[in-house]
Amino acid sequence: MAKLLEIGLVNLDRVEIYWRPLTNHLLEVCRHPHIRMREWGSEAITYLVRSALLHEDTEDEKVHQLLLSPLCELSSIPHNDVRSKQLMALSQILHCKGDKLKSSWPLAINILGDIYDNHR
């Protein structure tokens, strides 16, 4: 996990090339039945998403949606530990970069809505 995170952080200037394969692997780790693996996976993916959004100076909505998509996909994972990391990451993103998200706000609202729907 640490090496995948390191590779992702070093290559933040090329997110459009590697983002999907890397985050898909981390999402699989977040589904793992062992809690320690899920913690490592959810920590890595949320840290990577936050770092990429803070690193990215573009206002391009496609890039923002690409970067936020793994955070949205965490909503399909029913484990509370993963959900907690997801909410903390979303909170930090909205606090630091909320004014820059513009057209990506519906994704953030969908994350909150999915969490509510899954926990009724």
C-alpha positions in Angstrom: 0.0 0.0 0.0 2.8 2.4 0.9 4.5 1.9 -2.4 1.3 2.4 -4.4 0.6 5.6 -2.5 4.2 6.8 -3.0 3.9 6.1 -6.8 0.6 8.0 -6.9 2.0 11.0 -5.1 5.2 11.2 -7.1 3.1 11.2 -10.4 0.4 13.7 -9.5 1.3 15.7 -12.6 0.1 12.7 -14.7 -3.1 11.8 -13.0 -5.1 11.3 -16.2 -2.8 8.5 -17.2 -2.6 6.3 -14.1 -5.5 7.4 -11.9 -8.1 4.8 -12.7 -5.8 1.7 -12.5 -4.3 2.8 -9.2 -7.5 3.9 -7.5 -9.3 0.7 -8.7 -6.7 -1.4 -7.0 -7.0 0.7 -3.8 -10.8 0.4 -3.9 -10.4 -3.4 -4.0 -8.2 -3.3 -0.9 -10.9 -1.2 0.8 -13.3 -4.1 0.3 -11.0 -6.6 1.9 -12.5 -8.5 4.9 -9.5 -7.9 7.1 -10.0 -4.5 8.9 -6.2 -3.6 8.9 -6.1 -4.0 5.1 -9.3 -1.9 4.7 -7.8 0.8 6.9 -4.6 0.9 4.9 -6.5 1.0 1.6 -9.0 3.7 2.7 -6.2 5.8 4.2 -4.2 5.5 1.0 -7.1 6.3 -1.3 -8.4 9.3 0.7 -4.9 10.7 1.1 -4.3 10.4 -2.6 -7.6 12.0 -3.5 -7.0 14.9 -1.1 -3.4 15.4 -2.3 -4.3 15.3 -6.0 -7.1 17.9 -5.5 -4.8 20.2 -3.6 -2.0 19.7 -6.1 -4.2 20.2 -9.1 -4.6 23.9 -9.9 -6.9 23.4 -12.8 -10.6 24.4 -12.8 -11.3 21.6 -15.4 -14.5 19.8 -14.3 -13.4 16.6 -16.0 -10.2 16.4 -13.9 -12.1 17.2 -10.7 -14.6 14.5 -11.5 -11.9 12.0 -12.2 -10.2 12.8 -8.9 -13.4 12.7 -6.9 -14.7 9.5 -8.5 -12.8 7.1 -6.1 -14.3 8.9 -3.2 -17.7 8.4 -4.7 -17.1 4.7 -5.2 -16.2 4.3 -1.6 -19.9 4.7 -0.9 -20.6 1.2 -2.2 -18.4 -0.3 0.5 -20.6 -1.1 3.6 -17.8 -1.0 6.3 -18.1 1.9 8.8 -14.3 2.3 9.1 -14.1 3.0 5.3 -17.1 5.3 5.5 -15.5 7.3 8.3 -12.3 7.9 6.2 -14.5 8.9 3.3 -16.4 11.5 5.3 -13.2 12.9 6.8 -11.6 13.3 3.4 -14.7 14.9 1.9 -14.9 17.3 4.8 -11.2 18.3 4.3 -11.7 18.7 0.6 -14.7 20.9 1.0 -12.9 23.0 3.6 -9.7 23.5 1.6 -11.0 23.4 -2.0 -14.8 23.7 -1.9 -14.9 27.0 -3.7 -12.9 25.6 -6.6 -15.1 22.5 -7.2 -17.9 24.4 -8.9 -19.5 21.8 -11.2 -18.2 18.9 -9.0 -20.4 19.9 -6.1 -23.1 17.4 -7.2 -20.5 14.6 -6.6 -19.9 15.8 -3.1 -23.6 15.9 -2.4 -24.1 12.4 -3.9 -21.5 11.1 -1.5 -23.4 12.4 1.4 -26.7 11.2 0.0 -25.3 7.7 -0.6 -24.1 7.5 3.0 -27.5 8.5 4.2 -29.3 6.0 1.9 -27.0 3.1 3.0 -27.5 3.8 6.7 -31.2 4.2 7.1 
